[in-house]
Amino acid sequence: MIILHGSAGSPFFSRVRMQAYAKGLEIEVRRTAQRTPEFQQMNPLGKIPVLEHDGFVLPESLVICEYLEDAFPTPSLLGDTPAARARVRLVVRTVDLYCGGVMSLLRATSDPSFKIDAAAERASLDKGLDALEIFLAGDGFAASKALSLADCTLVPWLFYATMLTKQGDDSLTRRPKLARYVEFIGGQELTRTIWGEMDEAYRAFMTRWKAGQVTANNG
């Protein structure tokens, strides 16, 4: 039995969810309160997602994805050659190291109390996106002719990145490869499924957050 703890609002949770869909794995999703002693026992770092597989407990989304590839190698979402696997991992690593600033920049647009060094976040994001513009395959999927873990990483990240685009940000649209990729991957059924789940979770979170803000202001 495979259990995935977390919420679809997290791009790290959703990359594992997308991988499971692509591999045809049956996974039970459990929404988990991260501050509880029970969750801290599973992951003392307090972050989602956490995977349980027949009693084996594993945190950290990238490690989980690699584990699922080892445990369920068919179909492979890493590639059939060392070079193919390296290209997939290169895209994943670039997103994780340099592109996370999207979340901070987006939050800063809706929450005046959230203070960031916008210039530094933007510089890091631009560095990552400039690298992706080189690393992406150029047409079709992110790193190969078929869907891979690179796409499973990019699709949930794009859910939030495209929110910035809708606000007038040109980070994606001014880079030709990225713009083509966004258009292509946005038309895939699996992408629509993941984005739909993320949208539902995001709207629920925003409803709770706004209610909390009203309560705090009235208090």
Sequence and secondary structure as in RCSB ss.txt:
>XXXX:A:sequence
MIILHGSAGSPFFSRVRMQAYAKGLEIEVRRTAQRTPEFQQMNPLGKIPVLEHDGFVLPESLVICEYLEDAFPTP
SLLGDTPAARARVRLVVRTVDLYCGGVMSLLRATSDPSFKIDAAAERASLDKGLDALEIFLAGDGFAASKALSLA
DCTLVPWLFYATMLTKQGDDSLTRRPKLARYVEFIGGQELTRTIWGEMDEAYRAFMTRWKAGQVTANNG
>XXXX:A:secstr
 EEEES TTSHHHHHHHHHHHHHT   EEE   TTSHHHHHH TT  S EEEETTEEEE HHHHHHHHHHHS SS
 SS SSHHHHHHHHHHHHHHHHHSTHHHHHHHHHH TT    HHHHHHHHHHHHHHHHHHS SSSSSSSSS  HH
HHHHHHHHHHHHHHHHTT  TTTTSHHHHHHHHHHHTSHHHHHHHHHHHHHHHHHHHHHHHHHHHHHH 
